[in-house]
Amino acid sequence: MILWQCPHPALFMKEVCETLDTLQDHCIVSMPSRLIPTFQEELISYCKSTRGDYYIQLHQLENAPLLRDALAPLFSDSEASSLADLKKKLLMGASTLIVTLPDQPLFIEKEFFEFLINDLMAHAKNCRDNAETLLWNMLVIAPADRKIPSQDIGLKVFPWWGRLHNSDVEYAIEDAFRNSFGLETKKKTLDYWWLYPLCKGISRSDPDLVEMVYRNAPQDMDDLMVVLSEHELNTEENGNLVKAFLEELDDSRYKLTLNALPQGLAAKLWHKGILDLTFQGDITLHPAALLAAGYKDKLERLIVQGQMQFFLPLVQEAHTLLWNKVEEYWGGHLEDLIPKDKNLESARDEIGPFYALLGYLYHEKGKSIPHVLHSAVKRWRQLRNDIAHIKMLSRQTIDDALTSYEEILEKR
C-alpha cells in the first residue's frame, strides 16, 4: 500500500480532483519531493478510474528557450502566437493539464508562474464573474521548497501539511496484516501482538513504513534500527538537521500550526519529508531521520506509544478474564473480599491492585489460587507497569503475557 491509498491522503487527492472538475480554478499541490512520484501515479490512476482516459494531459516542465514553445504542442491549435492565447485554446484530448515541477528549480519557472498569475488566474476570475467555465485548467505539482503564488480567486492551493490522522496508519497496518488475520497458531498471534503495535508507533508520520517494517519483521530494537538504516531519509545531513531543529525547539523558537506552513529550519525538514504535523497539530519527525540523529530514545518512545494503544485494552480484557477465573475458583464474589482500609478498592478495575489484593488474601486470609492464575496476573501486571513507565515491551515480555493468557483460555 502507498500513502495516497490511506483514507485522509485519498480524501486530499479527491478534494483536488473535485476542484479541477468544476473548471473554475487552477490548482497547485505543494508537497515534499519524495512524495510527488507516488502522488502523481495515484492521481493518474484515480482520474482514469473515475473519468476515463479523456481527462488529463501530463507535462514535466523542462527548460526551453520559450515557455510558449514548450506548452503550445499540448493544445489543438499549436500556432498560438503567445502564451496568453493558450487560455482560450482547447487542450488536446483533455480538460486538465498537469504540470510537474522537477526537484531542482528551472529558470523557465519564473515565466511559468507569471503566466499562471497574470493570464490564467486573471482569466479564471473573469470567467467566474461572467458565470462561465474554463476550457481547461491546470494543476501544478510543486516540490515543497518552491515559492508558489498564494491562493486567490482563480487559484486553489493544496499543501500536504498536517493532513495525516491516526486512522491512516491503522488503515495501512490493517492492509499489510490482512493475511495474518485468523491467527491459527500461537506464533502467528505473537507475531501480530509484537509487530502491530511496533508499526503503529513507528509509522505514525509515514504509513509507507508499515510495509517495510512488516516485510522485514524485526525481532527487537536492534533489528528495527537495521531496517530503518536502509531508508532513504537515514543520512548524516538529515540527522544534523533534526538535531539542530530539536535544539531550537527546546528553546521554544518554533510555533508550528496547522494553519501556516513552516518557516526556517522547520521548512527545510518539511521540504525533505522529515517533518510534519498530525491532524491534531502534534509534531512528527520521520523515524529514519531520528535514527540518523542518534535519538534511539525517541524511537523507543514512539514504539511505547503504539504499544500503549494496542495493549492497554488487552490488559483490561485480561483483568476481566482473570478476575472471573478467580471468582470461579473460589466460588464467590471477589469484590466482597476487598478490605476497606488497604487502598485496594481499585482492584476491581486495575491489574496492579488486583495482584496486590491476591497477595493480601493469601497472606492474611490463607486464600490461594492455582499457580497458572497467579502467574498470569503477575505477568499482565508487569506488562502494564512497563508501559506505564514508558518502557518498551520486549518480544519476550509479550510472549510471556500471551502464553499465560492462552493457558487460561484453554482451561475455560
C-alpha positions as CSV (number, residue, x, y, z in Angstrom):
1,M,0.0,0.0,0.0
2,I,1.1,3.5,-0.7
3,L,0.4,6.6,1.3
4,W,-2.2,8.0,-1.1
5,Q,-4.5,5.0,-0.6
6,C,-5.0,5.7,3.1
7,P,-8.2,7.5,4.0
8,H,-7.2,11.1,4.5
9,P,-4.5,11.2,1.8
10,A,-7.1,9.8,-0.6
11,L,-9.5,12.4,0.6
12,F,-6.8,15.1,-0.1
13,M,-6.5,13.8,-3.7
14,K,-10.3,13.6,-4.1
15,E,-10.6,17.2,-2.9
16,V,-8.0,18.3,-5.5
17,C,-9.7,16.4,-8.3
18,E,-13.2,17.7,-7.4
19,T,-11.9,21.2,-7.6
20,L,-10.4,20.6,-11.0
21,D,-13.7,19.1,-12.2
22,T,-15.5,22.4,-11.7
23,L,-13.3,24.0,-14.4
24,Q,-13.4,27.2,-12.4
25,D,-10.0,27.3,-10.8
26,H,-6.4,26.4,-11.4
27,C,-4.7,24.4,-8.6
28,I,-1.3,24.0,-7.0
29,V,-0.3,21.0,-4.9
30,S,2.7,21.6,-2.7
31,M,4.4,18.6,-1.0
32,P,7.9,17.1,-0.2
33,S,9.7,16.0,-3.4
34,R,9.9,12.4,-2.2
35,L,6.1,12.1,-2.2
36,I,5.5,13.5,-5.7
37,P,6.1,10.4,-7.8
38,T,3.6,8.2,-5.9
39,F,1.1,11.1,-5.7
40,Q,1.2,11.6,-9.5
41,E,0.9,7.9,-10.1
42,E,-2.1,7.6,-7.8
43,L,-3.6,10.8,-9.2
44,I,-3.5,9.5,-12.7
45,S,-5.0,6.1,-11.6
46,Y,-7.8,7.9,-9.7
47,C,-8.6,10.2,-12.7
48,K,-8.7,7.3,-15.2
49,S,-10.9,5.2,-12.9
50,T,-13.4,8.0,-12.5
51,R,-13.3,9.8,-15.8
52,G,-11.5,7.5,-18.2
53,D,-8.5,8.5,-20.3
54,Y,-10.1,11.7,-21.5
55,Y,-9.4,14.0,-18.6
56,I,-5.7,14.8,-18.1
57,Q,-2.7,15.8,-20.1
58,L,0.7,15.4,-18.4
59,H,3.7,17.6,-18.8
60,Q,7.0,17.6,-16.9
61,L,8.3,21.1,-17.0
62,E,11.7,21.4,-18.6
63,N,13.9,24.3,-19.6
64,A,13.1,25.7,-23.0
65,P,14.0,29.0,-24.8
66,L,10.3,30.0,-24.7
67,L,7.6,28.7,-22.4
68,R,5.1,29.1,-25.3
69,D,7.2,26.6,-27.4
70,A,7.1,24.1,-24.5
71,L,3.3,24.3,-23.9
72,A,1.8,25.0,-27.3
73,P,2.2,21.4,-28.7
74,L,-0.2,20.3,-25.9
75,F,-3.1,22.3,-27.5
76,S,-5.2,21.5,-30.5
77,D,-4.0,24.8,-32.2
78,S,-0.3,24.9,-31.7
79,E,0.1,28.0,-33.7
80,A,-0.7,30.3,-30.8
81,S,1.2,33.5,-31.1
82,S,1.7,34.0,-27.4
83,L,1.2,32.3,-24.0
84,A,-1.8,34.4,-23.4
85,D,-3.5,32.9,-26.4
86,L,-3.4,29.4,-24.9
87,K,-6.0,30.1,-22.2
88,K,-8.6,30.2,-25.0
89,K,-7.4,27.2,-26.9
90,L,-8.6,23.6,-26.4
91,L,-6.2,21.3,-24.6
92,M,-5.6,18.3,-26.7
93,G,-7.7,15.3,-25.6
94,A,-8.1,16.6,-22.0
95,S,-9.7,19.2,-19.8
96,T,-6.8,19.4,-17.2
97,L,-3.1,20.0,-17.8
98,I,-1.0,18.5,-15.0
99,V,2.4,20.2,-14.9
100,T,5.0,18.7,-12.5
101,L,8.0,20.7,-11.5
102,P,11.4,18.9,-11.2
103,D,13.3,18.6,-8.0
104,Q,15.7,21.4,-9.0
105,P,14.3,24.8,-10.0
106,L,14.4,25.9,-13.6
107,F,15.0,29.3,-15.0
108,I,11.8,29.0,-17.0
109,E,9.7,28.7,-13.9
110,K,9.7,32.5,-13.4
111,E,7.9,32.9,-16.7
112,F,5.7,29.9,-15.9
113,F,4.4,31.4,-12.7
114,E,4.0,34.8,-14.3
115,F,1.8,33.1,-16.9
116,L,-0.2,31.4,-14.2
117,I,-0.8,34.6,-12.2
118,N,-1.1,37.2,-14.9
119,D,-3.0,35.2,-17.5
120,L,-4.6,32.0,-16.2
121,M,-5.7,33.3,-12.8
122,A,-7.0,36.5,-14.2
123,H,-8.9,34.7,-17.0
124,A,-10.4,32.3,-14.4
125,K,-11.6,35.3,-12.3
126,N,-13.1,36.8,-15.4
127,C,-14.9,33.6,-16.3
128,R,-16.3,33.3,-12.8
129,D,-17.6,36.9,-12.9
130,N,-19.4,36.1,-16.2
131,A,-20.8,32.7,-14.9
132,E,-18.6,30.8,-17.4
133,T,-16.3,27.8,-17.0
134,L,-12.8,27.4,-18.3
135,L,-12.0,25.5,-21.5
136,W,-9.2,23.8,-19.5
137,N,-7.5,24.2,-16.1
138,M,-4.0,23.5,-14.8
139,L,-2.8,21.5,-11.8
140,V,0.8,22.3,-10.8
141,I,2.5,19.7,-8.6
142,A,5.4,21.5,-6.9
143,P,8.1,20.4,-4.5
144,A,7.5,22.0,-1.1
145,D,10.7,24.1,-1.3
146,R,9.3,26.1,-4.3
147,K,8.0,29.6,-3.7
148,I,4.5,29.4,-5.1
149,P,1.7,32.0,-5.5
150,S,-0.7,32.5,-2.7
151,Q,-4.3,31.2,-3.0
152,D,-6.6,33.8,-4.6
153,I,-9.7,33.9,-6.9
154,G,-8.9,31.6,-9.7
155,L,-6.2,29.6,-7.9
156,K,-6.6,26.9,-5.2
157,V,-3.5,25.9,-3.2
158,F,-3.3,22.5,-1.5
159,P,-0.3,22.0,0.7
160,W,0.4,18.5,2.1
161,W,0.8,19.6,5.7
162,G,-1.0,18.4,8.8
163,R,-3.2,16.1,6.8
164,L,-2.4,12.7,8.5
165,H,-4.7,11.1,11.0
166,N,-4.1,8.1,13.3
167,S,-6.7,6.2,11.2
168,D,-4.4,6.4,8.2
169,V,-1.7,4.4,9.9
170,E,-4.3,2.0,11.2
171,Y,-5.5,1.5,7.6
172,A,-2.0,0.8,6.3
173,I,-1.4,-1.7,9.1
174,E,-4.7,-3.5,8.5
175,D,-3.9,-3.8,4.8
176,A,-0.4,-5.1,5.5
177,F,-1.6,-7.6,8.1
178,R,-4.5,-8.8,6.1
179,N,-3.0,-12.3,5.7
180,S,-2.2,-12.5,9.4
181,F,-5.8,-12.4,10.5
182,G,-7.2,-15.6,11.8
183,L,-4.2,-16.3,14.0
184,E,-4.4,-20.0,13.9
185,T,-1.2,-20.6,15.9
186,K,0.4,-19.0,18.9
187,K,3.4,-17.9,16.7
188,K,1.1,-16.0,14.4
189,T,-0.6,-14.4,17.3
190,L,2.7,-13.5,18.9
191,D,3.9,-12.0,15.6
192,Y,0.7,-10.0,15.4
193,W,1.0,-8.7,19.0
194,W,4.6,-7.8,18.5
195,L,4.6,-6.2,15.0
196,Y,1.2,-4.5,15.0
197,P,2.0,-2.0,17.8
198,L,5.5,-1.7,16.5
199,C,4.2,-0.5,13.2
200,K,1.5,1.7,14.9
201,G,4.2,3.6,16.8
202,I,7.0,3.8,14.3
203,S,4.9,4.6,11.3
204,R,2.7,7.4,12.6
205,S,4.4,10.0,10.4
206,D,4.8,7.8,7.4
207,P,2.2,5.0,6.7
208,D,4.5,3.8,3.8
209,L,6.9,2.5,6.5
210,V,4.3,-0.2,7.6
211,E,5.0,-2.5,4.7
212,M,8.8,-2.0,5.1
213,V,8.6,-3.0,8.8
214,Y,6.1,-5.8,8.2
215,R,8.2,-7.3,5.4
216,N,11.4,-7.3,7.4
217,A,9.8,-8.4,10.7
218,P,12.4,-7.0,13.1
219,Q,12.6,-9.1,16.3
220,D,14.0,-6.4,18.6
221,M,15.1,-2.8,18.7
222,D,18.5,-3.6,17.1
223,D,16.7,-5.3,14.2
224,L,14.5,-2.3,13.7
225,M,17.5,0.0,13.6
226,V,18.9,-2.1,10.8
227,V,15.6,-1.8,8.8
228,L,15.4,2.0,9.3
229,S,19.0,2.5,8.4
230,E,18.1,1.3,4.9
231,H,15.6,4.1,4.4
232,E,16.4,7.0,2.1
233,L,16.0,9.6,4.8
234,N,18.6,8.0,7.0
235,T,21.5,10.3,6.1
236,E,24.1,12.3,8.1
237,E,22.8,15.5,6.6
238,N,19.2,14.8,7.7
239,G,20.4,13.7,11.2
240,N,22.2,17.0,11.7
241,L,19.1,18.9,10.6
242,V,17.0,17.0,13.1
243,K,19.4,17.7,15.9
244,A,19.5,21.4,15.1
245,F,15.7,21.6,14.9
246,L,15.2,19.8,18.2
247,E,17.7,22.0,19.9
248,E,15.9,25.1,18.7
249,L,12.5,23.5,19.5
250,D,13.7,23.1,23.1
251,D,14.3,26.9,23.1
252,S,10.7,27.4,22.1
253,R,11.7,29.2,18.9
254,Y,9.2,27.3,16.8
255,K,5.5,27.5,16.9
256,L,4.1,25.1,14.3
257,T,0.4,25.3,13.4
258,L,-1.9,23.6,11.0
259,N,-2.9,26.9,9.5
260,A,0.5,28.1,8.4
261,L,3.4,26.4,6.6
262,P,6.7,26.1,8.5
263,Q,9.5,28.6,8.1
264,G,13.2,28.4,8.6
265,L,14.8,25.2,9.6
266,A,11.4,23.6,10.1
267,A,10.6,24.3,6.5
268,K,13.8,22.6,5.3
269,L,12.7,19.4,7.2
270,W,9.2,19.6,5.7
271,H,10.6,20.0,2.2
272,K,12.6,16.8,2.7
273,G,9.6,14.9,4.0
274,I,11.1,14.6,7.5
275,L,8.8,16.9,9.5
276,D,5.0,17.2,9.5
277,L,2.1,17.8,11.9
278,T,-0.6,15.3,12.7
279,F,-4.2,16.5,12.1
280,Q,-4.2,17.2,15.9
281,G,-1.2,19.6,15.5
282,D,1.4,17.4,17.1
283,I,4.9,17.5,15.6
284,T,6.1,14.3,14.0
285,L,9.7,13.5,12.8
286,H,10.4,10.7,10.4
287,P,12.0,7.8,12.4
288,A,14.7,7.1,9.8
289,A,15.9,10.7,10.3
290,L,15.6,10.4,14.1
291,L,17.9,7.3,13.8
292,A,20.4,9.3,11.8
293,A,20.4,11.9,14.5
294,G,21.1,9.2,17.1
295,Y,17.7,9.6,19.0
296,K,17.1,6.0,19.9
297,D,15.2,7.0,23.0
298,K,12.7,9.0,20.9
299,L,12.2,6.0,18.7
300,E,11.6,3.8,21.7
301,R,9.0,6.3,22.9
302,L,7.2,6.1,19.6
303,I,7.1,2.4,19.9
304,V,5.8,2.6,23.5
305,Q,3.0,4.9,22.4
306,G,2.0,2.3,19.8
307,Q,2.2,-0.5,22.4
308,M,0.1,1.6,24.8
309,Q,-2.7,2.0,22.3
310,F,-2.6,-1.7,21.5
311,F,-2.1,-3.4,24.8
312,L,-4.0,-1.2,27.4
313,P,-7.3,-2.5,26.1
314,L,-5.9,-6.1,26.2
315,V,-4.8,-5.5,29.8
316,Q,-8.4,-4.7,30.7
317,E,-9.6,-7.7,28.9
318,A,-7.1,-9.9,30.7
319,H,-8.0,-8.4,34.0
320,T,-11.7,-9.2,33.5
321,L,-10.9,-12.8,32.5
322,L,-8.6,-13.4,35.4
323,W,-11.0,-11.8,37.9
324,N,-13.8,-14.1,36.7
325,K,-11.5,-17.1,36.9
326,V,-10.5,-16.4,40.5
327,E,-14.2,-15.9,41.4
328,E,-15.0,-19.2,39.7
329,Y,-12.2,-21.0,41.6
330,W,-13.2,-19.6,45.0
331,G,-17.0,-19.8,44.3
332,G,-17.9,-16.4,45.5
333,H,-17.9,-12.6,44.7
334,L,-14.3,-11.4,44.9
335,E,-15.5,-7.8,45.5
336,D,-16.8,-8.9,48.9
337,L,-13.2,-9.7,50.0
338,I,-11.7,-6.3,49.2
339,P,-10.6,-4.7,52.5
340,K,-11.9,-1.2,53.1
341,D,-8.7,0.1,54.7
342,K,-5.9,-1.2,52.4
343,N,-6.3,1.1,49.4
344,L,-7.2,-1.9,47.3
345,E,-10.7,-0.7,46.1
346,S,-9.4,-0.2,42.6
347,A,-8.6,-3.9,42.3
348,R,-11.9,-4.4,40.6
349,D,-10.7,-2.2,37.7
350,E,-6.9,-2.4,37.6
351,I,-4.5,-5.3,37.3
352,G,-1.8,-3.8,39.7
353,P,-4.1,-3.5,42.7
354,F,-5.7,-6.8,41.7
355,Y,-2.3,-8.5,42.1
356,A,-1.9,-6.8,45.4
357,L,-5.3,-7.9,46.6
358,L,-4.5,-11.6,45.8
359,G,-1.2,-11.2,47.8
360,Y,-3.2,-9.7,50.7
361,L,-5.8,-12.5,50.6
362,Y,-3.1,-15.2,50.5
363,H,-1.0,-13.8,53.4
364,E,-3.9,-12.5,55.6
365,K,-6.7,-14.9,54.8
366,G,-4.9,-18.0,53.6
367,K,-6.7,-18.0,50.3
368,S,-4.6,-19.4,47.5
369,I,-5.2,-19.8,43.7
370,P,-3.6,-22.1,41.2
371,H,-0.1,-21.2,40.1
372,V,-1.2,-20.7,36.5
373,L,-3.7,-18.0,37.6
374,H,-1.2,-16.2,39.9
375,S,1.5,-16.3,37.2
376,A,-0.9,-14.8,34.6
377,V,-1.9,-11.9,36.9
378,K,1.8,-11.3,37.7
379,R,2.8,-11.2,34.0
380,W,0.0,-8.9,32.9
381,R,0.7,-6.6,35.9
382,Q,4.4,-6.4,34.8
383,L,3.4,-5.7,31.2
384,R,1.0,-2.9,32.4
385,N,3.8,-1.4,34.7
386,D,6.4,-1.5,31.9
387,I,4.1,0.5,29.6
388,A,3.1,2.9,32.3
389,H,6.8,3.7,33.0
390,I,7.4,4.3,29.3
391,K,9.4,1.1,28.9
392,M,9.3,-0.6,25.6
393,L,7.9,-4.1,25.8
394,S,10.3,-6.8,24.6
395,R,9.1,-9.6,22.4
396,Q,9.7,-11.9,25.4
397,T,7.5,-9.9,27.7
398,I,4.7,-10.0,25.2
399,D,5.3,-13.8,24.7
400,D,5.1,-14.4,28.4
401,A,1.8,-12.5,28.7
402,L,0.4,-14.2,25.6
403,T,1.4,-17.6,26.9
404,S,-0.3,-17.1,30.3
405,Y,-3.4,-15.7,28.6
406,E,-3.8,-18.7,26.3
407,E,-3.2,-21.1,29.2
408,I,-6.2,-19.5,31.0
409,L,-8.4,-19.6,27.9
410,E,-7.6,-23.3,27.4
411,K,-8.9,-24.0,30.8
412,R,-12.3,-22.4,30.2
